[in-house]
């Protein structure tokens, strides 16, 4: 984080907005991207179209302790990458709602 002239840590800008923290995410190296693309023969993992523009997706997300390794990366076209994130967000929400519903249900036997 930035420091002011007195050595204090600056956490907000002059307008009161919080400063962005430096990312601790490991960057994906060009060699790793090249290897993933070669393994997939230059095609999207999901739709199998030839990749003109590729995006790299972590199978196990970095937020869930996933690493930036070639085994944990897949190359996707931008459309399939967006679909994967939408699908994963919907599945996560479904899990929460099922868990919440099952907590509220109980059987009354007379």
Buried (B, 14 or more C-beta within 10 A) or exposed (E): EEEEEEEEEEEEEEEEEEEEEEEEEEEBEEEBBEEBBEBBEEBBBBEEEEBEEBBBBBEEEBEEEEEBBBEBBBBBBEEBBEBBEEEEEEEEEEEEEEEEEEEEEEEEEE
